[in-house]
Amino acid sequence: MNIVRCISCDGYGWFEEDGETVECDWCGGIGYVYRGADGADRRIPAGDYEAVAAQLERLEQERLRALGYTGQARRPWEQKIRQQRRGT
Ligand SMILES: [Zn+2]
């Protein structure tokens, strides 16, 4: 399954609306989605975050490099993994 940047938030995972930060519905705040062979985008299930974390990090670093940012990737998926572990 291919992973692509979320077309809704362009990889940010959130929007700013009226000065407030709102999580992107399309990708669940991760900034990336699965793209099926049919071309349809699908949200990456929370249970898959760990399995795809390395791939997400690579995509995120590419995105940040394209923006001219040289620091650490944002890794929202790691935050999600932590939240999941706390919840179980
Ligand atoms: Zn999104």
PDB file of the backbone (N, CA, C, O) and the ligand in Angstrom, with CONECT records:
HET     ZN  A 101       1
ATOM      1  N   MET A   1       0.847  -1.206   0.000  1.00  0.00           N
ATOM      2  CA  MET A   1       0.000   0.000   0.000  1.00  0.00           C
ATOM      3  C   MET A   1       0.877   1.248   0.000  1.00  0.00           C
ATOM      4  O   MET A   1       1.773   1.380   0.834  1.00  0.00           O
ATOM      5  N   ASN A   2       0.624   2.149  -0.919  1.00  0.00           N
ATOM      6  CA  ASN A   2       1.376   3.400  -0.961  1.00  0.00           C
ATOM      7  C   ASN A   2       0.900   4.351   0.126  1.00  0.00           C
ATOM      8  O   ASN A   2      -0.273   4.369   0.500  1.00  0.00           O
ATOM      9  N   ILE A   3       1.833   5.129   0.614  1.00  0.00           N
ATOM     10  CA  ILE A   3       1.478   6.190   1.553  1.00  0.00           C
ATOM     11  C   ILE A   3       1.770   7.520   0.876  1.00  0.00           C
ATOM     12  O   ILE A   3       2.860   7.731   0.343  1.00  0.00           O
ATOM     13  N   VAL A   4       0.799   8.407   0.899  1.00  0.00           N
ATOM     14  CA  VAL A   4       0.965   9.707   0.256  1.00  0.00           C
ATOM     15  C   VAL A   4       0.615  10.815   1.247  1.00  0.00           C
ATOM     16  O   VAL A   4      -0.058  10.586   2.252  1.00  0.00           O
ATOM     17  N   ARG A   5       1.077  11.986   0.946  1.00  0.00           N
ATOM     18  CA  ARG A   5       0.756  13.144   1.764  1.00  0.00           C
ATOM     19  C   ARG A   5      -0.737  13.412   1.685  1.00  0.00           C
ATOM     20  O   ARG A   5      -1.344  13.322   0.617  1.00  0.00           O
ATOM     21  N   CYS A   6      -1.302  13.733   2.793  1.00  0.00           N
ATOM     22  CA  CYS A   6      -2.743  14.019   2.844  1.00  0.00           C
ATOM     23  C   CYS A   6      -3.064  15.234   1.966  1.00  0.00           C
ATOM     24  O   CYS A   6      -2.468  16.300   2.121  1.00  0.00           O
ATOM     25  N   ILE A   7      -4.017  15.054   1.041  1.00  0.00           N
ATOM     26  CA  ILE A   7      -4.330  16.155   0.129  1.00  0.00           C
ATOM     27  C   ILE A   7      -5.122  17.260   0.827  1.00  0.00           C
ATOM     28  O   ILE A   7      -5.182  18.397   0.360  1.00  0.00           O
ATOM     29  N   SER A   8      -5.716  16.900   1.937  1.00  0.00           N
ATOM     30  CA  SER A   8      -6.556  17.870   2.633  1.00  0.00           C
ATOM     31  C   SER A   8      -5.724  18.873   3.440  1.00  0.00           C
ATOM     32  O   SER A   8      -6.001  20.073   3.424  1.00  0.00           O
ATOM     33  N   CYS A   9      -4.712  18.377   4.140  1.00  0.00           N
ATOM     34  CA  CYS A   9      -3.916  19.267   5.007  1.00  0.00           C
ATOM     35  C   CYS A   9      -2.483  19.425   4.513  1.00  0.00           C
ATOM     36  O   CYS A   9      -1.684  20.133   5.127  1.00  0.00           O
ATOM     37  N   ASP A  10      -2.155  18.758   3.391  1.00  0.00           N
ATOM     38  CA  ASP A  10      -0.822  18.851   2.795  1.00  0.00           C
ATOM     39  C   ASP A  10       0.284  18.403   3.749  1.00  0.00           C
ATOM     40  O   ASP A  10       1.377  18.969   3.762  1.00  0.00           O
ATOM     41  N   GLY A  11      -0.015  17.383   4.543  1.00  0.00           N
ATOM     42  CA  GLY A  11       1.010  16.809   5.405  1.00  0.00           C
ATOM     43  C   GLY A  11       1.108  17.440   6.784  1.00  0.00           C
ATOM     44  O   GLY A  11       1.873  16.973   7.627  1.00  0.00           O
ATOM     45  N   TYR A  12       0.352  18.480   7.017  1.00  0.00           N
ATOM     46  CA  TYR A  12       0.457  19.149   8.309  1.00  0.00           C
ATOM     47  C   TYR A  12      -0.286  18.399   9.408  1.00  0.00           C
ATOM     48  O   TYR A  12       0.150  18.387  10.559  1.00  0.00           O
ATOM     49  N   GLY A  13      -1.405  17.776   9.054  1.00  0.00           N
ATOM     50  CA  GLY A  13      -2.179  17.051  10.057  1.00  0.00           C
ATOM     51  C   GLY A  13      -3.180  17.926  10.796  1.00  0.00           C
ATOM     52  O   GLY A  13      -3.969  17.433  11.602  1.00  0.00           O
ATOM     53  N   TRP A  14      -3.146  19.229  10.519  1.00  0.00           N
ATOM     54  CA  TRP A  14      -4.064  20.125  11.210  1.00  0.00           C
ATOM     55  C   TRP A  14      -4.291  21.374  10.379  1.00  0.00           C
ATOM     56  O   TRP A  14      -3.555  21.664   9.437  1.00  0.00           O
ATOM     57  N   PHE A  15      -5.301  22.082  10.744  1.00  0.00           N
ATOM     58  CA  PHE A  15      -5.613  23.369  10.122  1.00  0.00           C
ATOM     59  C   PHE A  15      -5.699  24.426  11.194  1.00  0.00           C
ATOM     60  O   PHE A  15      -5.848  24.132  12.380  1.00  0.00           O
ATOM     61  N   GLU A  16      -5.602  25.655  10.752  1.00  0.00           N
ATOM     62  CA  GLU A  16      -5.885  26.728  11.673  1.00  0.00           C
ATOM     63  C   GLU A  16      -7.177  27.385  11.237  1.00  0.00           C
ATOM     64  O   GLU A  16      -7.297  27.887  10.120  1.00  0.00           O
ATOM     65  N   GLU A  17      -8.136  27.370  12.136  1.00  0.00           N
ATOM     66  CA  GLU A  17      -9.440  27.956  11.844  1.00  0.00           C
ATOM     67  C   GLU A  17      -9.775  28.966  12.919  1.00  0.00           C
ATOM     68  O   GLU A  17      -9.865  28.628  14.099  1.00  0.00           O
ATOM     69  N   ASP A  18      -9.955  30.190  12.511  1.00  0.00           N
ATOM     70  CA  ASP A  18     -10.277  31.255  13.461  1.00  0.00           C
ATOM     71  C   ASP A  18      -9.305  31.269  14.640  1.00  0.00           C
ATOM     72  O   ASP A  18      -9.710  31.450  15.788  1.00  0.00           O
ATOM     73  N   GLY A  19      -8.025  31.076  14.345  1.00  0.00           N
ATOM     74  CA  GLY A  19      -7.028  31.127  15.399  1.00  0.00           C
ATOM     75  C   GLY A  19      -6.939  29.861  16.231  1.00  0.00           C
ATOM     76  O   GLY A  19      -6.131  29.781  17.156  1.00  0.00           O
ATOM     77  N   GLU A  20      -7.775  28.855  15.905  1.00  0.00           N
ATOM     78  CA  GLU A  20      -7.712  27.606  16.652  1.00  0.00           C
ATOM     79  C   GLU A  20      -7.159  26.501  15.781  1.00  0.00           C
ATOM     80  O   GLU A  20      -7.359  26.491  14.566  1.00  0.00           O
ATOM     81  N   THR A  21      -6.460  25.566  16.411  1.00  0.00           N
ATOM     82  CA  THR A  21      -5.888  24.449  15.682  1.00  0.00           C
ATOM     83  C   THR A  21      -6.877  23.289  15.672  1.00  0.00           C
ATOM     84  O   THR A  21      -7.346  22.844  16.719  1.00  0.00           O
ATOM     85  N   VAL A  22      -7.184  22.810  14.467  1.00  0.00           N
ATOM     86  CA  VAL A  22      -8.160  21.738  14.312  1.00  0.00           C
ATOM     87  C   VAL A  22      -7.488  20.559  13.624  1.00  0.00           C
ATOM     88  O   VAL A  22      -6.856  20.721  12.581  1.00  0.00           O
ATOM     89  N   GLU A  23      -7.624  19.368  14.210  1.00  0.00           N
ATOM     90  CA  GLU A  23      -7.038  18.173  13.615  1.00  0.00           C
ATOM     91  C   GLU A  23      -7.716  17.860  12.286  1.00  0.00           C
ATOM     92  O   GLU A  23      -8.931  18.004  12.145  1.00  0.00           O
ATOM     93  N   CYS A  24      -6.916  17.431  11.315  1.00  0.00           N
ATOM     94  CA  CYS A  24      -7.451  17.117   9.990  1.00  0.00           C
ATOM     95  C   CYS A  24      -8.274  15.820  10.038  1.00  0.00           C
ATOM     96  O   CYS A  24      -7.790  14.789  10.503  1.00  0.00           O
ATOM     97  N   ASP A  25      -9.500  15.883   9.560  1.00  0.00           N
ATOM     98  CA  ASP A  25     -10.390  14.718   9.552  1.00  0.00           C
ATOM     99  C   ASP A  25      -9.942  13.668   8.548  1.00  0.00           C
ATOM    100  O   ASP A  25     -10.124  12.467   8.748  1.00  0.00           O
ATOM    101  N   TRP A  26      -9.367  14.141   7.493  1.00  0.00           N
ATOM    102  CA  TRP A  26      -9.060  13.262   6.368  1.00  0.00           C
ATOM    103  C   TRP A  26      -8.003  12.218   6.747  1.00  0.00           C
ATOM    104  O   TRP A  26      -8.125  11.047   6.388  1.00  0.00           O
ATOM    105  N   CYS A  27      -6.973  12.646   7.469  1.00  0.00           N
ATOM    106  CA  CYS A  27      -5.863  11.740   7.809  1.00  0.00           C
ATOM    107  C   CYS A  27      -5.820  11.432   9.302  1.00  0.00           C
ATOM    108  O   CYS A  27      -4.974  10.651   9.739  1.00  0.00           O
ATOM    109  N   GLY A  28      -6.692  12.015  10.079  1.00  0.00           N
ATOM    110  CA  GLY A  28      -6.685  11.771  11.522  1.00  0.00           C
ATOM    111  C   GLY A  28      -5.549  12.468  12.241  1.00  0.00           C
ATOM    112  O   GLY A  28      -5.165  12.060  13.337  1.00  0.00           O
ATOM    113  N   GLY A  29      -5.004  13.519  11.634  1.00  0.00           N
ATOM    114  CA  GLY A  29      -3.955  14.300  12.296  1.00  0.00           C
ATOM    115  C   GLY A  29      -2.556  13.786  12.036  1.00  0.00           C
ATOM    116  O   GLY A  29      -1.594  14.291  12.614  1.00  0.00           O
ATOM    117  N   ILE A  30      -2.425  12.781  11.168  1.00  0.00           N
ATOM    118  CA  ILE A  30      -1.122  12.191  10.888  1.00  0.00           C
ATOM    119  C   ILE A  30      -0.436  12.926   9.736  1.00  0.00           C
ATOM    120  O   ILE A  30       0.791  13.027   9.700  1.00  0.00           O
ATOM    121  N   GLY A  31      -1.220  13.430   8.811  1.00  0.00           N
ATOM    122  CA  GLY A  31      -0.641  14.152   7.677  1.00  0.00           C
ATOM    123  C   GLY A  31      -0.413  13.273   6.456  1.00  0.00           C
ATOM    124  O   GLY A  31      -0.057  13.767   5.386  1.00  0.00           O
ATOM    125  N   TYR A  32      -0.619  11.966   6.618  1.00  0.00           N
ATOM    126  CA  TYR A  32      -0.398  11.021   5.517  1.00  0.00           C
ATOM    127  C   TYR A  32      -1.537  10.010   5.476  1.00  0.00           C
ATOM    128  O   TYR A  32      -2.157   9.715   6.498  1.00  0.00           O
ATOM    129  N   VAL A  33      -1.803   9.489   4.295  1.00  0.00           N
ATOM    130  CA  VAL A  33      -2.883   8.512   4.112  1.00  0.00           C
ATOM    131  C   VAL A  33      -2.404   7.394   3.184  1.00  0.00           C
ATOM    132  O   VAL A  33      -1.424   7.544   2.454  1.00  0.00           O
ATOM    133  N   TYR A  34      -3.110   6.290   3.233  1.00  0.00           N
ATOM    134  CA  TYR A  34      -2.880   5.220   2.267  1.00  0.00           C
ATOM    135  C   TYR A  34      -3.516   5.598   0.939  1.00  0.00           C
ATOM    136  O   TYR A  34      -4.605   6.171   0.898  1.00  0.00           O
ATOM    137  N   ARG A  35      -2.820   5.269  -0.152  1.00  0.00           N
ATOM    138  CA  ARG A  35      -3.447   5.410  -1.458  1.00  0.00           C
ATOM    139  C   ARG A  35      -3.546   4.030  -2.084  1.00  0.00           C
ATOM    140  O   ARG A  35      -2.536   3.380  -2.356  1.00  0.00           O
ATOM    141  N   GLY A  36      -4.774   3.596  -2.308  1.00  0.00           N
ATOM    142  CA  GLY A  36      -5.006   2.276  -2.869  1.00  0.00           C
ATOM    143  C   GLY A  36      -4.724   2.239  -4.362  1.00  0.00           C
ATOM    144  O   GLY A  36      -4.525   3.276  -4.996  1.00  0.00           O
ATOM    145  N   ALA A  37      -4.708   1.026  -4.918  1.00  0.00           N
ATOM    146  CA  ALA A  37      -4.473   0.852  -6.342  1.00  0.00           C
ATOM    147  C   ALA A  37      -5.564   1.547  -7.159  1.00  0.00           C
ATOM    148  O   ALA A  37      -5.341   1.921  -8.311  1.00  0.00           O
ATOM    149  N   ASP A  38      -6.729   1.714  -6.564  1.00  0.00           N
ATOM    150  CA  ASP A  38      -7.845   2.383  -7.237  1.00  0.00           C
ATOM    151  C   ASP A  38      -7.718   3.903  -7.195  1.00  0.00           C
ATOM    152  O   ASP A  38      -8.566   4.617  -7.731  1.00  0.00           O
ATOM    153  N   GLY A  39      -6.650   4.397  -6.551  1.00  0.00           N
ATOM    154  CA  GLY A  39      -6.441   5.844  -6.487  1.00  0.00           C
ATOM    155  C   GLY A  39      -7.190   6.514  -5.354  1.00  0.00           C
ATOM    156  O   GLY A  39      -7.121   7.733  -5.192  1.00  0.00           O
ATOM    157  N   ALA A  40      -7.907   5.720  -4.565  1.00  0.00           N
ATOM    158  CA  ALA A  40      -8.667   6.292  -3.457  1.00  0.00           C
ATOM    159  C   ALA A  40      -7.779   6.405  -2.215  1.00  0.00           C
ATOM    160  O   ALA A  40      -7.005   5.495  -1.915  1.00  0.00           O
ATOM    161  N   ASP A  41      -7.892   7.505  -1.509  1.00  0.00           N
ATOM    162  CA  ASP A  41      -7.135   7.693  -0.285  1.00  0.00           C
ATOM    163  C   ASP A  41      -7.917   7.145   0.897  1.00  0.00           C
ATOM    164  O   ASP A  41      -9.139   7.269   0.967  1.00  0.00           O
ATOM    165  N   ARG A  42      -7.192   6.541   1.816  1.00  0.00           N
ATOM    166  CA  ARG A  42      -7.813   5.948   2.987  1.00  0.00           C
ATOM    167  C   ARG A  42      -6.996   6.331   4.216  1.00  0.00           C
ATOM    168  O   ARG A  42      -5.767   6.366   4.157  1.00  0.00           O
ATOM    169  N   ARG A  43      -7.642   6.607   5.279  1.00  0.00           N
ATOM    170  CA  ARG A  43      -6.951   6.963   6.500  1.00  0.00           C
ATOM    171  C   ARG A  43      -6.111   5.773   7.005  1.00  0.00           C
ATOM    172  O   ARG A  43      -6.559   4.629   6.931  1.00  0.00           O
ATOM    173  N   ILE A  44      -4.945   6.027   7.495  1.00  0.00           N
ATOM    174  CA  ILE A  44      -4.103   4.961   8.051  1.00  0.00           C
ATOM    175  C   ILE A  44      -4.663   4.598   9.426  1.00  0.00           C
ATOM    176  O   ILE A  44      -4.738   5.457  10.305  1.00  0.00           O
ATOM    177  N   PRO A  45      -5.057   3.332   9.623  1.00  0.00           N
ATOM    178  CA  PRO A  45      -5.627   2.967  10.926  1.00  0.00           C
ATOM    179  C   PRO A  45      -4.597   3.114  12.042  1.00  0.00           C
ATOM    180  O   PRO A  45      -3.403   2.901  11.834  1.00  0.00           O
ATOM    181  N   ALA A  46      -5.073   3.475  13.211  1.00  0.00           N
ATOM    182  CA  ALA A  46      -4.175   3.710  14.343  1.00  0.00           C
ATOM    183  C   ALA A  46      -3.288   2.502  14.608  1.00  0.00           C
ATOM    184  O   ALA A  46      -2.134   2.654  15.009  1.00  0.00           O
ATOM    185  N   GLY A  47      -3.818   1.309  14.386  1.00  0.00           N
ATOM    186  CA  GLY A  47      -3.057   0.093  14.637  1.00  0.00           C
ATOM    187  C   GLY A  47      -1.894  -0.106  13.683  1.00  0.00           C
ATOM    188  O   GLY A  47      -1.023  -0.941  13.925  1.00  0.00           O
ATOM    189  N   ASP A  48      -1.876   0.661  12.598  1.00  0.00           N
ATOM    190  CA  ASP A  48      -0.797   0.536  11.613  1.00  0.00           C
ATOM    191  C   ASP A  48       0.333   1.529  11.838  1.00  0.00           C
ATOM    192  O   ASP A  48       1.371   1.438  11.183  1.00  0.00           O
ATOM    193  N   TYR A  49       0.152   2.469  12.747  1.00  0.00           N
ATOM    194  CA  TYR A  49       1.131   3.553  12.877  1.00  0.00           C
ATOM    195  C   TYR A  49       2.538   3.024  13.142  1.00  0.00           C
ATOM    196  O   TYR A  49       3.510   3.481  12.540  1.00  0.00           O
ATOM    197  N   GLU A  50       2.630   2.057  14.049  1.00  0.00           N
ATOM    198  CA  GLU A  50       3.970   1.555  14.373  1.00  0.00           C
ATOM    199  C   GLU A  50       4.614   0.905  13.165  1.00  0.00           C
ATOM    200  O   GLU A  50       5.807   1.086  12.919  1.00  0.00           O
ATOM    201  N   ALA A  51       3.826   0.144  12.407  1.00  0.00           N
ATOM    202  CA  ALA A  51       4.353  -0.574  11.252  1.00  0.00           C
ATOM    203  C   ALA A  51       4.845   0.388  10.165  1.00  0.00           C
ATOM    204  O   ALA A  51       5.786   0.071   9.437  1.00  0.00           O
ATOM    205  N   VAL A  52       4.220   1.542  10.057  1.00  0.00           N
ATOM    206  CA  VAL A  52       4.570   2.469   8.977  1.00  0.00           C
ATOM    207  C   VAL A  52       5.377   3.672   9.467  1.00  0.00           C
ATOM    208  O   VAL A  52       5.640   4.601   8.703  1.00  0.00           O
ATOM    209  N   ALA A  53       5.766   3.653  10.736  1.00  0.00           N
ATOM    210  CA  ALA A  53       6.433   4.824  11.330  1.00  0.00           C
ATOM    211  C   ALA A  53       7.690   5.227  10.562  1.00  0.00           C
ATOM    212  O   ALA A  53       7.925   6.415  10.339  1.00  0.00           O
ATOM    213  N   ALA A  54       8.503   4.241  10.156  1.00  0.00           N
ATOM    214  CA  ALA A  54       9.748   4.568   9.452  1.00  0.00           C
ATOM    215  C   ALA A  54       9.456   5.223   8.111  1.00  0.00           C
ATOM    216  O   ALA A  54      10.143   6.152   7.688  1.00  0.00           O
ATOM    217  N   GLN A  55       8.428   4.720   7.461  1.00  0.00           N
ATOM    218  CA  GLN A  55       8.048   5.269   6.159  1.00  0.00           C
ATOM    219  C   GLN A  55       7.494   6.694   6.319  1.00  0.00           C
ATOM    220  O   GLN A  55       7.784   7.581   5.516  1.00  0.00           O
ATOM    221  N   LEU A  56       6.707   6.886   7.351  1.00  0.00           N
ATOM    222  CA  LEU A  56       6.155   8.215   7.611  1.00  0.00           C
ATOM    223  C   LEU A  56       7.273   9.206   7.912  1.00  0.00           C
ATOM    224  O   LEU A  56       7.239  10.358   7.478  1.00  0.00           O
ATOM    225  N   GLU A  57       8.251   8.739   8.654  1.00  0.00           N
ATOM    226  CA  GLU A  57       9.343   9.642   9.010  1.00  0.00           C
ATOM    227  C   GLU A  57      10.112  10.073   7.757  1.00  0.00           C
ATOM    228  O   GLU A  57      10.512  11.230   7.624  1.00  0.00           O
ATOM    229  N   ARG A  58      10.307   9.126   6.849  1.00  0.00           N
ATOM    230  CA  ARG A  58      11.031   9.452   5.616  1.00  0.00           C
ATOM    231  C   ARG A  58      10.245  10.481   4.797  1.00  0.00           C
ATOM    232  O   ARG A  58      10.806  11.449   4.284  1.00  0.00           O
ATOM    233  N   LEU A  59       8.945  10.249   4.690  1.00  0.00           N
ATOM    234  CA  LEU A  59       8.096  11.181   3.943  1.00  0.00           C
ATOM    235  C   LEU A  59       8.089  12.562   4.587  1.00  0.00           C
ATOM    236  O   LEU A  59       8.113  13.589   3.908  1.00  0.00           O
ATOM    237  N   GLU A  60       8.055  12.555   5.906  1.00  0.00           N
ATOM    238  CA  GLU A  60       8.006  13.821   6.628  1.00  0.00           C
ATOM    239  C   GLU A  60       9.314  14.589   6.457  1.00  0.00           C
ATOM    240  O   GLU A  60       9.317  15.813   6.324  1.00  0.00           O
ATOM    241  N   GLN A  61      10.421  13.855   6.462  1.00  0.00           N
ATOM    242  CA  GLN A  61      11.706  14.534   6.273  1.00  0.00           C
ATOM    243  C   GLN A  61      11.816  15.117   4.867  1.00  0.00           C
ATOM    244  O   GLN A  61      12.362  16.203   4.671  1.00  0.00           O
ATOM    245  N   GLU A  62      11.289  14.377   3.894  1.00  0.00           N
ATOM    246  CA  GLU A  62      11.278  14.898   2.521  1.00  0.00           C
ATOM    247  C   GLU A  62      10.437  16.170   2.441  1.00  0.00           C
ATOM    248  O   GLU A  62      10.818  17.153   1.805  1.00  0.00           O
ATOM    249  N   ARG A  63       9.301  16.121   3.094  1.00  0.00           N
ATOM    250  CA  ARG A  63       8.404  17.272   3.074  1.00  0.00           C
ATOM    251  C   ARG A  63       9.070  18.487   3.712  1.00  0.00           C
ATOM    252  O   ARG A  63       9.013  19.595   3.179  1.00  0.00           O
ATOM    253  N   LEU A  64       9.704  18.256   4.869  1.00  0.00           N
ATOM    254  CA  LEU A  64      10.335  19.366   5.569  1.00  0.00           C
ATOM    255  C   LEU A  64      11.525  19.912   4.786  1.00  0.00           C
ATOM    256  O   LEU A  64      11.779  21.117   4.777  1.00  0.00           O
ATOM    257  N   ARG A  65      12.249  19.007   4.131  1.00  0.00           N
ATOM    258  CA  ARG A  65      13.377  19.457   3.319  1.00  0.00           C
ATOM    259  C   ARG A  65      12.886  20.342   2.179  1.00  0.00           C
ATOM    260  O   ARG A  65      13.496  21.360   1.852  1.00  0.00           O
ATOM    261  N   ALA A  66      11.771  19.929   1.584  1.00  0.00           N
ATOM    262  CA  ALA A  66      11.198  20.715   0.496  1.00  0.00           C
ATOM    263  C   ALA A  66      10.782  22.101   0.979  1.00  0.00           C
ATOM    264  O   ALA A  66      10.778  23.065   0.213  1.00  0.00           O
ATOM    265  N   LEU A  67      10.438  22.183   2.245  1.00  0.00           N
ATOM    266  CA  LEU A  67      10.054  23.469   2.817  1.00  0.00           C
ATOM    267  C   LEU A  67      11.275  24.272   3.251  1.00  0.00           C
ATOM    268  O   LEU A  67      11.159  25.438   3.628  1.00  0.00           O
ATOM    269  N   GLY A  68      12.448  23.637   3.195  1.00  0.00           N
ATOM    270  CA  GLY A  68      13.657  24.324   3.622  1.00  0.00           C
ATOM    271  C   GLY A  68      13.912  24.208   5.109  1.00  0.00           C
ATOM    272  O   GLY A  68      14.721  24.947   5.671  1.00  0.00           O
ATOM    273  N   TYR A  69      13.221  23.280   5.741  1.00  0.00           N
ATOM    274  CA  TYR A  69      13.364  23.076   7.179  1.00  0.00           C
ATOM    275  C   TYR A  69      14.332  21.926   7.418  1.00  0.00           C
ATOM    276  O   TYR A  69      14.179  20.859   6.824  1.00  0.00           O
ATOM    277  N   THR A  70      15.313  22.124   8.269  1.00  0.00           N
ATOM    278  CA  THR A  70      16.351  21.099   8.432  1.00  0.00           C
ATOM    279  C   THR A  70      16.313  20.419   9.792  1.00  0.00           C
ATOM    280  O   THR A  70      17.168  19.587  10.091  1.00  0.00           O
ATOM    281  N   GLY A  71      15.347  20.759  10.605  1.00  0.00           N
ATOM    282  CA  GLY A  71      15.277  20.168  11.951  1.00  0.00           C
ATOM    283  C   GLY A  71      14.643  18.785  11.952  1.00  0.00           C
ATOM    284  O   GLY A  71      14.565  18.119  10.920  1.00  0.00           O
ATOM    285  N   GLN A  72      14.204  18.378  13.097  1.00  0.00           N
ATOM    286  CA  GLN A  72      13.598  17.065  13.287  1.00  0.00           C
ATOM    287  C   GLN A  72      12.218  16.969  12.647  1.00  0.00           C
ATOM    288  O   GLN A  72      11.484  17.954  12.561  1.00  0.00           O
ATOM    289  N   ALA A  73      11.882  15.756  12.200  1.00  0.00           N
ATOM    290  CA  ALA A  73      10.531  15.518  11.725  1.00  0.00           C
ATOM    291  C   ALA A  73       9.557  15.683  12.892  1.00  0.00           C
ATOM    292  O   ALA A  73       9.934  15.581  14.060  1.00  0.00           O
ATOM    293  N   ARG A  74       8.339  15.933  12.556  1.00  0.00           N
ATOM    294  CA  ARG A  74       7.329  16.272  13.558  1.00  0.00           C
ATOM    295  C   ARG A  74       6.775  15.040  14.263  1.00  0.00           C
ATOM    296  O   ARG A  74       6.440  15.094  15.446  1.00  0.00           O
ATOM    297  N   ARG A  75       6.676  13.921  13.528  1.00  0.00           N
ATOM    298  CA  ARG A  75       6.275  12.619  14.080  1.00  0.00           C
ATOM    299  C   ARG A  75       4.983  12.614  14.886  1.00  0.00           C
ATOM    300  O   ARG A  75       4.990  12.167  16.033  1.00  0.00           O
ATOM    301  N   PRO A  76       3.893  13.087  14.337  1.00  0.00           N
ATOM    302  CA  PRO A  76       2.630  13.024  15.100  1.00  0.00           C
ATOM    303  C   PRO A  76       2.201  11.591  15.371  1.00  0.00           C
ATOM    304  O   PRO A  76       1.500  11.321  16.346  1.00  0.00           O
ATOM    305  N   TRP A  77       2.626  10.660  14.498  1.00  0.00           N
ATOM    306  CA  TRP A  77       2.238   9.263  14.691  1.00  0.00           C
ATOM    307  C   TRP A  77       2.818   8.685  15.975  1.00  0.00           C
ATOM    308  O   TRP A  77       2.200   7.824  16.602  1.00  0.00           O
ATOM    309  N   GLU A  78       4.006   9.152  16.374  1.00  0.00           N
ATOM    310  CA  GLU A  78       4.590   8.644  17.614  1.00  0.00           C
ATOM    311  C   GLU A  78       3.755   9.066  18.810  1.00  0.00           C
ATOM    312  O   GLU A  78       3.558   8.308  19.760  1.00  0.00           O
ATOM    313  N   GLN A  79       3.276  10.284  18.736  1.00  0.00           N
ATOM    314  CA  GLN A  79       2.379  10.763  19.780  1.00  0.00           C
ATOM    315  C   GLN A  79       1.135   9.878  19.851  1.00  0.00           C
ATOM    316  O   GLN A  79       0.658   9.548  20.936  1.00  0.00           O
ATOM    317  N   LYS A  80       0.621   9.501  18.687  1.00  0.00           N
ATOM    318  CA  LYS A  80      -0.585   8.661  18.632  1.00  0.00           C
ATOM    319  C   LYS A  80      -0.298   7.277  19.201  1.00  0.00           C
ATOM    320  O   LYS A  80      -1.128   6.706  19.909  1.00  0.00           O
ATOM    321  N   ILE A  81       0.875   6.744  18.892  1.00  0.00           N
ATOM    322  CA  ILE A  81       1.237   5.428  19.417  1.00  0.00           C
ATOM    323  C   ILE A  81       1.288   5.488  20.945  1.00  0.00           C
ATOM    324  O   ILE A  81       0.810   4.582  21.628  1.00  0.00           O
ATOM    325  N   ARG A  82       1.868   6.558  21.466  1.00  0.00           N
ATOM    326  CA  ARG A  82       1.947   6.710  22.917  1.00  0.00           C
ATOM    327  C   ARG A  82       0.564   6.798  23.524  1.00  0.00           C
ATOM    328  O   ARG A  82       0.288   6.196  24.562  1.00  0.00           O
ATOM    329  N   GLN A  83      -0.305   7.553  22.869  1.00  0.00           N
ATOM    330  CA  GLN A  83      -1.673   7.694  23.390  1.00  0.00           C
ATOM    331  C   GLN A  83      -2.378   6.349  23.437  1.00  0.00           C
ATOM    332  O   GLN A  83      -3.098   6.033  24.384  1.00  0.00           O
ATOM    333  N   GLN A  84      -2.150   5.560  22.381  1.00  0.00           N
ATOM    334  CA  GLN A  84      -2.768   4.233  22.318  1.00  0.00           C
ATOM    335  C   GLN A  84      -2.293   3.358  23.455  1.00  0.00           C
ATOM    336  O   GLN A  84      -3.087   2.673  24.100  1.00  0.00           O
ATOM    337  N   ARG A  85      -0.978   3.384  23.701  1.00  0.00           N
ATOM    338  CA  ARG A  85      -0.402   2.509  24.731  1.00  0.00           C
ATOM    339  C   ARG A  85      -0.942   2.896  26.101  1.00  0.00           C
ATOM    340  O   ARG A  85      -1.221   2.037  26.938  1.00  0.00           O
ATOM    341  N   ARG A  86      -1.085   4.197  26.318  1.00  0.00           N
ATOM    342  CA  ARG A  86      -1.624   4.644  27.592  1.00  0.00           C
ATOM    343  C   ARG A  86      -3.046   4.162  27.775  1.00  0.00           C
ATOM    344  O   ARG A  86      -3.474   3.842  28.884  1.00  0.00           O
ATOM    345  N   GLY A  87      -3.769   4.117  26.676  1.00  0.00           N
ATOM    346  CA  GLY A  87      -5.189   3.776  26.757  1.00  0.00           C
ATOM    347  C   GLY A  87      -5.459   2.296  26.961  1.00  0.00           C
ATOM    348  O   GLY A  87      -6.576   1.918  27.314  1.00  0.00           O
ATOM    349  N   THR A  88      -4.464   1.457  26.748  1.00  0.00           N
ATOM    350  CA  THR A  88      -4.735   0.015  26.838  1.00  0.00           C
ATOM    351  C   THR A  88      -4.180  -0.606  28.105  1.00  0.00           C
ATOM    352  O   THR A  88      -4.330  -1.809  28.320  1.00  0.00           O
TER     353      THR A  88
HETATM  354 ZN    ZN A 101      -4.806  15.571   6.642  1.00  0.00          ZN2+
END
